[in-house]
Amino acid sequence: MGLLLPKSSVSIAYFFYVRKQPVLKVSAALMPVIGEAHSFGKLGKVIDVLFIFGLLGGAATTLGLAAPLINEGISYLFGIPATTGSQILVLMVCTAIFAYSSYMGMDKGIKILSNINFWGALGLLLFVLVCGPTIFMLETGLDSIGRMLSNFFVMATWAEPFGGMGTFEDTHFPQDWTIFYWAWWLVFAPSMGLFVARISRGRTIKQMVSGAVFFGSLGCSMYFIILGNYGLSLQLSGELDVVGILNSEGATRAIFATLETLPFSTFVIAVFTLLCVIFTATTFDSISYILASVVQTNVTEDPMRWNRLFWAFTLSFMPSALMFMGGLATLQTAAIVGGLPLLVIAVMLMISGVKAAMLDLSHQDNYVDPVINISDLPDVDPWSKEGQALARFEQLRDNAIEAADLEREANDAIWMLKKQLRKEALARGESSVDLGDAPDEIIEKLRQLTDDSMNAKDAKLAASELAQEARVSFDALMRQKVEDEALQVNEETKLAIKTRLNSPS
């Protein structure tokens, strides 16, 4: 699921920083897929509204799940009973923190809380690693990584088809875990993608993708390896019945019962609770910042403060209502329902980013189409069957290159014609987007150029496919040649040995 984040980030950041779009909206990043007119029209507004509602559903789930955890910590430290009212109070405190952080902006608010988060979480992990069974946690973590890699596809596609049938138990694991977390990440991918895009100015696509995938996964893995395996060691050693507490009193109580076994447990729980509050605050001040950016028409600078505050308090309202309506089950449903429309948007973002980058790349100087860019061929005799195969491949490759050049010329002609039409329309005071008033002969010429471009593209793909087939044939002949030469050398060696053995000494 971590791959969804960089895919959204790259597409949105590409349009915001490379193509200089002044708006930080999902609809603006979808122009290559839905068109410029639809992006700034009703369809674009529908997409942005779906994104906002989906994000609110996912944010409500996250905040609703975090509130009981923080409430349990406060209850342990101060003896305050854990009730729905106290959870609402916790939500209000978290809201006040991330509203202030969002109000202060990126550098004075979000950045400071994020730095506290990072170093505090790292310090807590190191403390547990040193004070707990260090060797057991590291060995079990390494073993778990191997098991995950071995069973990843099996677990990712397991839908429990026989659950409840015959002697098979219906565990609801795919629904409660796999599907739920898929939907949750689908909800968060575009929002975090927008945030990562906003803070990634000056970074390359490679840096964005590697940072989001590797370091995000590394952080999650460290928590599983250290905290998860610490709880597992308590269960296996009999020091604490973590599973029993989990089944009887719930997950939040099991977490704090595990932390109670550490040295200086009260201090550790205080730090853990504080980190939960700050983690929740940093997550939601980022989301409120992004929501404010989405609804604002120009975000070359930070969104307006009142706009950020409005979304900060809006984010706290939904989880409060959902907790009154049914707790975790309602929160999971909200995440899944909110994630469904974002699945389509995420796929469209991937397609849009690729199309825009390929278009811009093809207009750069000295660009060679990677479909037909084949190099490092071995030298062969031109009169051999391998040489003839090579000559055929080179001819087909040249045909493909010629077709690619024709396609590029047609696309350049289309671009120049549209540029001319926009210039004339602007001179008449008309919209540069609406070209419907252009003369019929110009429209016909544009249609003809478009047909020429499509025909040239088809010819390029067909010629490239033939060139690839010729290359495969050439490679097969070369492999056969190498095998024949090796066999010949082997036979000559055997003959030389036999001759030496038979010769008189």
C-alpha positions in Angstrom: 0.0 0.0 0.0 3.0 2.3 0.5 3.3 2.4 -3.3 0.0 4.3 -3.6 1.5 7.3 -1.8 4.5 8.0 -4.2 2.3 7.4 -7.2 -0.1 10.1 -6.1 2.8 12.3 -5.0 4.7 12.2 -8.3 1.6 13.0 -10.4 0.5 15.9 -8.2 4.0 17.3 -7.7 4.8 17.1 -11.4 1.9 19.3 -12.3 2.4 21.7 -9.4 6.2 22.2 -9.7 7.2 21.2 -13.2 4.1 22.4 -15.1 3.6 25.3 -12.7 -0.1 24.7 -12.0 -1.1 27.3 -9.3 -3.6 24.9 -7.7 -2.9 21.9 -5.6 -5.9 19.8 -6.6 -6.3 16.2 -7.7 -8.5 17.4 -10.6 -5.6 19.6 -11.9 -3.3 16.5 -11.9 -5.8 14.6 -14.0 -5.8 16.9 -17.1 -4.1 14.3 -19.4 -6.8 11.8 -18.6 -10.0 13.9 -18.4 -8.9 16.9 -20.5 -8.3 20.6 -19.5 -11.9 21.6 -20.0 -13.2 18.8 -17.8 -10.5 19.4 -15.2 -11.6 23.0 -14.7 -15.3 22.1 -15.2 -18.0 20.2 -13.4 -16.2 16.8 -13.6 -13.1 18.3 -11.9 -15.3 19.7 -9.1 -16.9 16.3 -8.7 -13.5 14.6 -8.4 -12.4 17.2 -5.8 -15.6 16.7 -3.8 -15.2 12.9 -3.8 -11.6 13.3 -2.7 -12.7 15.6 0.2 -15.4 13.2 1.3 -13.2 10.2 1.0 -10.4 12.0 3.0 -12.9 13.0 5.7 -14.0 9.4 6.1 -10.4 8.1 6.4 -9.4 11.0 8.7 -12.4 10.3 10.9 -11.4 6.6 11.1 -7.8 7.5 12.1 -8.8 10.0 14.7 -11.5 7.8 16.1 -9.0 4.9 16.5 -6.4 7.2 18.1 -8.7 8.7 20.7 -9.3 5.5 22.8 -5.6 4.9 22.8 -4.8 8.4 24.2 -7.8 8.1 26.5 -6.4 4.9 28.0 -3.1 6.5 28.6 -4.7 9.5 30.4 -6.9 7.1 32.4 -3.8 5.2 33.5 -1.8 8.3 34.4 -4.4 10.3 36.1 -7.1 7.8 37.1 -9.8 9.4 34.9 -12.5 6.9 33.9 -12.4 6.0 30.2 -15.8 7.0 28.8 -17.2 8.2 25.5 -17.2 11.7 27.0 -13.6 11.6 27.9 -12.8 10.4 24.4 -14.6 13.4 23.0 -12.6 15.6 25.3 -9.4 13.9 24.0 -10.5 14.7 20.5 -11.0 18.3 21.4 -7.6 18.6 22.9 -6.0 17.0 19.8 -8.0 19.2 17.6 -6.8 22.3 19.5 -3.2 21.2 19.1 -3.3 20.5 15.4 -5.5 23.5 14.7 -2.8 25.7 16.3 -0.1 23.9 14.4 -2.0 24.2 11.1 -2.7 27.9 11.9 1.0 28.5 12.4 1.8 27.1 9.0 4.4 24.6 7.6 7.7 25.8 9.2 6.5 27.1 12.6 3.9 24.4 13.3 3.9 21.2 11.3 7.7 21.0 11.0 8.3 21.4 14.7 5.7 18.8 15.8 7.1 16.4 13.2 10.6 16.7 14.5 9.4 16.1 18.1 7.5 13.1 16.7 10.5 11.6 15.0 13.0 11.8 17.7 10.5 10.9 20.5 9.4 7.8 18.6 13.0 6.8 17.8 14.0 7.2 21.5 11.1 5.1 22.7 11.9 2.3 20.2 15.6 2.3 21.3 14.6 2.2 25.0 12.3 -0.9 24.4 15.0 -2.5 22.3 17.7 -2.1 25.0 15.5 -3.0 28.0 13.7 -5.9 26.4 14.9 -9.2 25.0 17.1 -7.6 22.3 18.4 -10.7 20.6 14.9 -12.3 20.5 13.3 -9.2 19.0 16.0 -8.9 16.3 16.0 -12.6 15.4 12.2 -12.8 15.3 12.1 -9.6 13.2 14.5 -11.0 10.7 12.6 -14.3 10.5 9.3 -12.4 10.1 10.7 -10.4 7.1 11.5 -13.7 5.4 8.1 -15.1 6.1 6.4 -12.0 4.8 8.4 -12.1 1.6 7.5 -15.8 1.2 3.8 -15.5 1.9 3.1 -12.0 0.7 1.0 -12.8 -2.4 -0.8 -15.6 -0.6 -1.9 -13.3 2.2 -2.6 -10.4 0.0 -5.1 -12.4 -2.1 -6.6 -14.6 0.6 -10.3 -13.9 0.7 -11.4 -16.8 3.0 -13.7 -18.3 0.4 -14.6 -21.3 2.7 -15.3 -19.3 5.8 -18.3 -20.7 7.6 -18.7 -23.6 5.3 -18.5 -27.1 6.8 -15.8 -27.3 9.4 -14.1 -24.1 8.3 -14.2 -21.2 10.8 -15.3 -17.8 9.6 -12.6 -15.5 11.0 -13.5 -12.3 9.1 -9.8 -11.7 8.9 -9.8 -10.4 5.2 -12.7 -8.0 6.0 -11.4 -6.8 9.3 -7.7 -6.5 8.3 -6.8 -6.8 4.6 -9.8 -5.0 3.0 -10.0 -2.5 5.9 -6.4 -1.4 5.6 -6.5 -1.4 1.9 -9.4 1.1 2.0 -7.7 3.1 4.8 -4.5 3.5 2.7 -6.6 4.3 -0.4 -8.2 7.1 1.5 -4.9 8.4 2.8 -2.8 8.0 -0.4 -4.1 11.0 -2.3 -4.0 13.2 0.8 -0.5 12.2 1.9 0.4 12.4 -1.7 -0.7 16.0 -1.8 1.3 16.7 1.4 4.4 15.0 0.2 4.1 16.8 -3.1 3.8 20.1 -1.3 7.0 19.6 0.6 9.1 18.0 -2.2 10.2 21.0 -4.1 13.6 20.5 -5.6 13.6 16.7 -5.2 13.8 14.2 -8.0 11.1 11.6 -8.8 13.6 8.9 -7.7 14.1 10.6 -4.3 10.4 11.0 -3.7 9.6 7.4 -4.5 12.5 5.8 -2.6 11.8 8.1 0.4 8.1 7.4 0.6 8.4 3.6 0.0 11.6 2.7 1.8 11.6 5.1 4.8 7.8 4.8 5.4 8.0 1.0 5.3 11.2 1.1 7.5 9.3 3.0 10.2 6.4 0.6 10.3 8.7 -2.4 10.3 10.7 -1.0 13.2 7.6 -0.7 15.3 6.4 -4.2 14.4 9.9 -5.7 15.0 10.5 -4.0 18.4 7.1 -3.4 20.1 5.3 -6.4 18.4 8.1 -8.9 19.3 8.4 -7.5 22.8 4.7 -8.3 23.4 5.3 -11.7 21.8 8.2 -12.5 24.1 6.0 -11.6 27.1 3.3 -14.0 25.9 5.7 -16.9 25.1 7.6 -16.6 28.4 4.4 -16.5 30.4 5.3 -13.1 32.0 2.1 -11.6 30.7 -1.0 -13.1 29.0 -1.2 -10.5 26.2 -3.7 -12.6 24.2 -6.0 -13.1 27.1 -6.0 -9.3 27.9 -6.6 -8.6 24.2 -9.6 -10.9 24.0 -11.2 -9.8 27.3 -10.4 -6.1 27.6 -9.5 -5.0 24.1 -6.4 -3.8 22.2 -5.8 -0.5 24.0 -5.6 -2.3 27.4 -3.3 -4.9 26.0 -0.9 -2.2 24.7 -0.7 -0.5 28.1 -0.4 -3.8 30.0 2.6 -4.5 27.8 4.2 -1.1 28.5 3.6 -1.6 32.2 6.2 -4.4 32.2 9.0 -2.1 31.1 11.4 -0.4 33.5 10.1 3.1 34.6 6.7 2.1 33.2 4.9 5.3 34.3 7.4 7.5 32.5 7.3 5.3 29.4 3.5 5.3 29.3 3.5 9.1 29.7 5.9 9.5 26.8 3.9 7.0 24.8 0.7 8.9 25.4 2.3 12.2 24.6 3.6 10.8 21.3 0.2 9.4 20.5 -1.2 12.9 20.9 1.5 14.5 18.8 1.3 11.8 16.1 -2.4 12.4 15.8 -1.9 16.2 15.8 0.8 16.0 13.0 -1.3 13.7 10.9 -4.3 16.0 11.0 -2.6 19.3 10.8 -1.2 17.9 7.5 -4.6 16.8 6.4 -6.3 20.1 7.3 -3.5 21.9 5.5 -4.1 19.8 2.4 -7.9 20.2 2.5 -7.4 23.9 2.7 -5.2 23.8 -0.3 -7.7 21.7 -2.3 -10.6 24.1 -1.9 -8.4 27.2 -2.5 -8.0 28.6 -6.0 -4.4 29.6 -5.6 -1.8 28.0 -3.3 1.5 29.4 -4.5 2.0 30.3 -0.8 0.4 28.7 2.3 -3.4 28.4 2.3 -5.3 31.1 4.2 -5.3 30.7 8.0 -9.1 30.8 8.5 -9.3 28.1 5.8 -6.9 25.8 7.6 -8.7 26.4 11.0 -12.1 25.5 9.4 -10.9 22.1 8.2 -9.1 21.4 11.5 -12.3 21.7 13.4 -14.3 19.9 10.7 -12.0 16.9 11.0 -12.8 16.5 14.7 -16.6 16.5 14.2 -16.9 13.3 12.1 -15.1 10.9 14.5 -17.0 12.3 17.4 -20.3 11.5 15.6 -19.1 8.1 14.4 -18.0 7.0 17.9 -21.5 7.8 19.2 -23.0 5.8 16.3 -21.2 2.5 16.8 -17.5 2.6 17.6 -14.9 0.7 15.6 -17.3 -1.1 13.2 -18.7 2.2 12.1 -15.3 3.7 11.7 -14.2 0.8 9.6 -17.3 1.2 7.4 -16.5 4.9 7.0 -13.0 4.1 5.8 -14.1 1.5 3.3 -16.9 3.6 1.9 -14.7 6.7 1.7 -11.9 4.6 0.0 -14.0 3.2 -2.9 -14.1 6.4 -5.1 -10.4 7.1 -4.3 -9.4 3.8 -5.8 -10.5 5.0 -9.2 -8.9 8.4 -8.6 -5.6 6.7 -7.6 -5.5 4.7 -10.9 -6.3 7.8 -12.9 -3.5 9.7 -11.2 -1.0 7.0 -12.1 -2.1 7.1 -15.8 -2.1 10.9 -15.8 1.4 11.2 -14.4 2.9 8.8 -17.0 1.1 10.5 -19.9 2.3 13.9 -18.9 5.9 12.9 -18.3 6.1 10.9 -21.6 4.7 13.9 -23.5 7.1 16.3 -22.0 10.0 13.9 -22.4 9.3 13.3 -26.1 9.7 17.1 -26.8 13.2 17.2 -25.3 16.2 17.6 -27.5 18.1 14.4 -28.4 15.2 12.2 -27.1 15.1 8.6 -28.4 11.9 6.6 -28.0 12.8 3.8 -25.5 10.6 1.4 -27.4 13.1 1.3 -30.3 16.3 2.3 -28.5 18.4 -0.8 -28.7 22.2 -0.7 -28.4 25.3 -2.8 -27.6 24.8 -5.3 -30.4 27.7 -7.7 -31.1 29.7 -7.6 -34.3 29.1 -10.4 -36.8 30.1 -11.2 -40.4 27.6 -9.5 -42.8 27.5 -12.6 -45.1 26.6 -15.0 -42.2 23.1 -15.9 -41.3 23.6 -14.0 -38.1 24.8 -11.0 -40.1 21.7 -11.2 -42.3 19.5 -11.4 -39.3 21.3 -8.3 -37.9 20.8 -6.4 -41.1 17.1 -7.2 -41.1 16.8 -6.0 -37.5 18.6 -2.8 -38.3 16.4 -2.1 -41.3 13.3 -2.6 -39.2 14.7 -0.5 -36.4 15.3 2.3 -38.9 11.7 2.0 -40.1 10.5 2.3 -36.5 12.7 5.4 -36.0 11.4 6.9 -39.1 7.8 6.3 -38.0 8.5 7.8 -34.6 9.9 10.9 -36.3 6.7 11.2 -38.4 4.6 10.9 -35.3 6.6 13.6 -33.6 6.4 15.9 -36.6 2.6 15.4 -36.6 2.3 16.1 -32.9 4.5 19.2 -33.3 2.2 20.4 -36.1 -0.9 19.9 -34.0 0.7 21.8 -31.1 1.7 24.7 -33.4 -1.8 24.9 -34.9 -3.4 24.9 -31.4 -1.0 27.5 -30.2 -2.0 29.7 -33.2 -5.7 29.1 -32.6 -5.3 30.1 -28.9 -3.4 33.2 -29.8 -6.0 34.3 -32.3 -8.8 33.5 -29.9 -7.2 35.6 -27.1 -6.7 38.4 -29.6 -10.4 38.4 -30.2 -11.1 38.4 -26.4 -12.3 34.8 -26.4 -11.4 32.0 -24.1 -8.2 30.2 -25.0 -9.8 26.9 -24.1 -12.9 27.1 -26.3 -11.9 26.6 -29.9 -15.3 26.0 -31.3 -15.4 29.3 -33.2 -12.4 28.4 -35.3 -12.9 28.3 -39.1 -14.1 25.0 -40.5 -11.0 24.6 -42.7 -8.8 25.0 -39.5 -10.9 22.4 -37.7 -10.6 20.0 -40.7 -6.8 20.6 -40.8 -6.6 19.8 -37.1 -8.6 16.6 -37.5 -6.4 15.6 -40.4 -3.2 16.2 -38.4 -4.7 14.2 -35.5 -5.4 11.3 -37.9 -1.9 11.5 -39.3 -0.5 11.4 -35.7 -2.5 8.3 -34.8 -1.6 6.6 -38.1 2.1 7.4 -37.5 1.8 6.1 -33.9 0.3 2.8 -35.1 3.0 2.5 -37.8 5.7 3.1 -35.1 4.3 0.5 -32.8 3.9 -2.0 -35.6 7.5 -1.4 -36.9 8.8 -1.5 -33.3 7.1 -4.9 -32.7 8.7 -6.3 -35.9 12.1 -4.9 -34.9 11.8 -6.6 -31.5 10.8 -9.9 -33.2 13.9 -9.6 -35.4 16.0 -8.9 -32.4 14.7 -12.0 -30.7 15.5 -14.1 -33.8 19.0 -12.6 -34.0 19.6 -13.3 -30.3 18.5 -16.9 -30.8 20.9 -17.3 -33.7 23.7 -15.8 -31.7 23.0 -18.2 -28.8 23.0 -21.1 -31.2 26.3 -19.9 -32.7 27.9 -19.7 -29.2 26.7 -23.2 -28.4 28.0 -24.6 -31.7 31.3 -22.9 -31.2 31.6 -24.3 -27.6 30.6 -27.7 -28.9 33.2 -27.5 -31.7 35.9 -26.5 -29.2 34.9 -29.4 -27.0 35.1 -31.8 -29.9 38.5 -30.4 -30.9 39.8 -30.8 -27.4 38.6 -34.4 -27.2 40.2 -35.1 -30.6 43.5 -33.5 -29.5 43.6 -35.6 -26.3 42.7 -38.8 -28.1 45.4 -38.1 -30.7 48.0 -37.5 -28.0 47.1 -40.7 -26.2 47.3 -42.7 -29.4 50.6 -41.2 -30.5 53.8 -43.2 -29.7 55.8 -41.8 -26.8 
